[in-house]
C-alpha cells in the first residue's frame, strides 16, 4: 500500500485531554472485531456489491477500452451527463489525474495530445447548458448519459435537449452514434431509450449504489475515453480494499479511521472536515462529503427508533482556506476532526527563482511551490495540534492512477449504511412498501421483524459463544442501549440476555 496514514494528532498523549485515550482501542476490541466480521461477511452481497468492483477480471475491460479509444480519436469534446454519484466520483478522478486546465488548452495542443475537452454536467441550470452549447461543436462531440435507475429527471432532461439538437445537426442515424448510456441493464427509462435508439450501453450492478459507483462503468467509461489507465486505477483500489479486510485494526485504515471518528463524535466532534493540500485532490472532498452524508445521515436506527444522527462532512482546501476557515478550526468550538490529504511529490513542481534585488523574499529562495505548500500544511497541522484539535493526515507519495485508486477505495470503505426499508428501496429502486411485501413473501415476516429476528439470533450466538458483556453486545448490534436490547431479546426468546447466558452455561455443563 502506497498511501500513509498518521493518526498521532488524534491521540490524547499528543494533543491533550481533547484527544482520544489509546486505551479506548483495547476497551472496544470486541465491538470493533464484531463490526469488522459483519462487514467482511457481507462484502460483495446485496447493497455491498460495490466492494467487489476492484476484483473484476481486468481483461474483460479490453473491448470497452478499445471502443473508448476510438471515440477519443474522433471527439473534440466528451460530455458526461449525470448528477450525484454519477458525477462527483468521475469529477474527483479526472481533476486528480488530468491537466487541471485541460479545457483551456488551445485546440492544437489538445489534438497533439490526442485528447478531447471534457465536461461533466452535474446540474440543470439553463445558463450552464447555454454556456456549454456555446463551447462545443455538436458534430464532433460525444455524450455519456449516466443514471443508475434510468429515471433521474435532471439527467433525462439534459439528454432530451442534447439529443434533439444532435439529431437536427447531424441526422438521427449519425446522432445515435454520439451517445453512450450507462445504467442498470433491463430496467428504467434510459435503458429502454438506449435499446430503442441503438446507443452503446454499459451496465451498473444492482448492488452498486450511486455514491459507490466510481469504479464501475459509471467512472471507467469516461476515464477510458480520456486515456486514464483504468487497470492501474483498479489495481490501486484492490490493494486498498485488501488492506481494509485485515482483522488487525491498527493495520486496517478504514477500520481505524471509523473507530477514531466514532470516539471523536462521542467527545462532541460532530463535523468531519476533509482538507487536501493539492488542487488536484480538491474534488475528493466533494466525493467524500457525498459518501459521508448519504451513508451516515440517518433519521432512524435499525429498529425504527428516531435518532437523527450523522457527523456533518465539510470541505476545505489548503492553502486557500487557511485564510478563510482555519481560525475557526483552531479557536472555535471543539466540534471538528480535520483530515488532511498530503502529496509528497507533485507531477509538475515549480521552482521559486532567486532575485538578488528582492531581499525581503530571501526565505523563499532555493525552494519550490510544492515545498511551500507542504510547509504550510505542516504548519496548519501544528497549529491544530497545539490548540488541542483532533486531526490526521493521509499522504499520497504522488498523484497517479494507482494512488487515486487506493484513495477511492479507502473513502468507499470508510462510509457505512443502515439496513432500513428506505435504504433497500433506494438501492433496488422499489417503493419501501414493495420491499416489505417481497420480504414477507420470502420469509413470512415483515422486513422489520426479519431484521430484528436476525439480530436476536446473532446476539444469542454472542451470549452463548463469547464473554462479551451485554452492554458490548447491545452496542455491536446497534441497539440504542442495553435496557432496550434486553427488552427486545426477552420479547423474542422469553428470557433476558442474562438468563439466556446462564441457561446456556448450565446446558453446557450438563453436556460435559
Order of alpha helices (4+ residues) and beta strands (2+ residues): beta-alpha-alpha-alpha-alpha-beta-alpha-alpha-beta-alpha-beta-alpha-alpha-beta-alpha-beta-alpha-alpha-alpha-beta-alpha-beta-beta-beta-alpha-beta-alpha-beta-alpha-alpha-alpha-alpha-alpha-alpha-alpha
